[in-house]
Amino acid sequence: MSSSCSHLLSALKDCLLHSDCVLKQGHLPSECLKEHTNELPEQCRALRQATFECKRGMLDMRKRFRGNNVDLPAPPPRGREQPVTTAPST
């Protein structure tokens, strides 16, 4: 595997190993990816999609000159975040 996708692949492996599908239900990580994708956390699904896009980008001839530009996906929002307010200084 190319080094441009290695950080995504290692993040996906780590996410799968810490998911409920592997820890609580006792499935193999490969089984979770193939058969139980709807049970995976949103972060693992985003990493799975990013890894797929990265591998596809390695084969895309248009990206040969520009490079395979990949990043870790942004974490999903965790609900409503409260804005940070500062106390008035006296």
N, C-alpha and C positions, 0 to 999 in steps of 0.2 A: 504494500500500500504506500502511496505517496505520502510525503511528510505534510502536505497541505491539508490532509484530512485526518491525520493521526490524533490531533487534539480533540476533534469531534468524536472520533471513535472511542477514545479513552473516556471521555465524558459520558458517552452513551453506555459504555460498559459499567461505569461507576453508578450511574443512575439506575440501571437495571438491577444491579446487585443489591441496591438499597430499596427497591420497590417492594410493595406488599405481595406482588405476584410471585416473587422469588422467596422472600422471607417468610411470609405467613402461609401462602398456599403451596409452597414447596415445588413450584415448577422450575424447570431449567430456564436460564435467560433466553436461550434460543426459542424455546416454546412460547415464552411471553411475547417475543417479537413477532412470531408467526401466527400464533393462534389466539392470544389474549391481549391484543393491542388496545382494545377498548377498556381494559382494566388497568392500563398503565397510567401513571400520573402525567399531567399535561407537559411537564418539563421533559420527560422521557420521549413523549410523542414528538415534541418540537426538535429534540436532538436527533431522533430517528429521521425526520424529514430533512433536517440540515445535512445529515450524513449522506442521505440519498442524493440531495442536490449537489453536494461536493463530489461524490463519485461520478455523477452524470457530467459535472463540469470538467472533470479530468478527460472525458472523451469528446467534449465539444470542441470542434476545430476552431470556432470563433474565439474561444478563450485561450487559445495557444499563445497568442501574442500579448494579450492583456493579463493573463495569469488567472489562476483559479482563486478568486477573491472570496474567501469564506470567513465567517466569524461564528462564535457561539451565539445561539439565539438568545434574545432578551427573555428574562424570566417573566412568566405570566403575572398579571396584576393580582394582588391578594385581597381584593375587595376595596372598599372605600378607604383611602388614606386620609388622615386628618392633617390639615395644614399646620405647619409649625408656627406657633406664635411666640413672640418674645415679650417679656414683661417690660413695661416702660421703666426706664432708668430714672431714679430720682436723686 
